[in-house]
Amino acid sequence: MKLYSYFRSSAAYRLRIALNLKAIEHQIQPVNLLKGEHKSDEYLALNPQGLVPALELDDGRVINQSTAMLEFLESQYSQHPLLPADSFEAAQVRAWVNIIACDIHPIDNLRVLKYLTGTLGASEDQKTAWYQHWITEGFKALEPQLQGPFCFGDAPTLADVYLVPQVYNALRFETDMSQFPKIMAIYQHCNQQAAFSDAKPESQADAPGR
Ligand SMILES: N[C@@H](CCC(=O)N[C@@H](CS)C(=O)NCC(=O)O)C(=O)O
């Protein structure tokens, strides 16, 4: 399969981690967001929303939205399950993940920040304050639920797949993480695993300087 990815896209980063954890053979096709490649006719034919990532299966069918892609991989590739077998426990992991997927990432992503500074005329400081406020609110709800050494115990789940890119992004925007010691310990633990470190933005072929 082929993952359309941008090195800094946290939604694509989720997929890179999951594909590595499940050891699924795949290719990565870079889409340069800064050059607007996600708005080209060719890419819009794959993902009409013009967002990265997109996942193209070997038969040419395409899945959009990272959560749908991850659910697809989980249902089709049983190796290294990313959700607990117990339905209630799986719902707990999904609920935790949705704080990132629905309540943090969508209001802190590139196009929202650009709208704030462009259309609404917010300053760079206001933009950063917006970003840090919403990420901190989300992390406050995530932190107390964590177990360790991974988010929900001894093996990575979807929770770790979502957490690591979001923390990477929070650090990039200089968010104060001192009040989230469990999140930071899990972030560091995950990054010691090859599946996570190989998925890092700076390890990608389209990262500057590579
Ligand atoms: N809910 C979507 C979000 C995808 C998304 O926001 N992608 C960002 C990169 S992380 C993007 O393509 N941004 C381009 C832009 O804002 O113009 C998903 O999970 O796939």
The ligand as an ORCA input file, in Angstrom:
! r2SCAN-3c Opt
* xyz 0 1
  N      -8.907     14.701     10.366
  C      -7.880     14.585      9.355
  C      -6.916     15.725      9.539
  C      -5.892     15.773      8.430
  C      -5.099     17.070      8.527
  O      -5.488     18.038      9.201
  N      -3.970     17.071      7.830
  C      -3.123     18.232      7.845
  C      -1.710     17.828      8.212
  S      -1.657     17.113      9.831
  C      -3.111     18.869      6.472
  O      -3.151     18.186      5.461
  N      -3.064     20.192      6.430
  C      -3.014     20.915      5.212
  C      -3.552     22.284      5.382
  O      -3.905     22.646      6.510
  O      -3.619     22.989      4.372
  C      -7.177     13.235      9.504
  O      -7.120     12.718     10.633
  O      -6.718     12.665      8.506
*
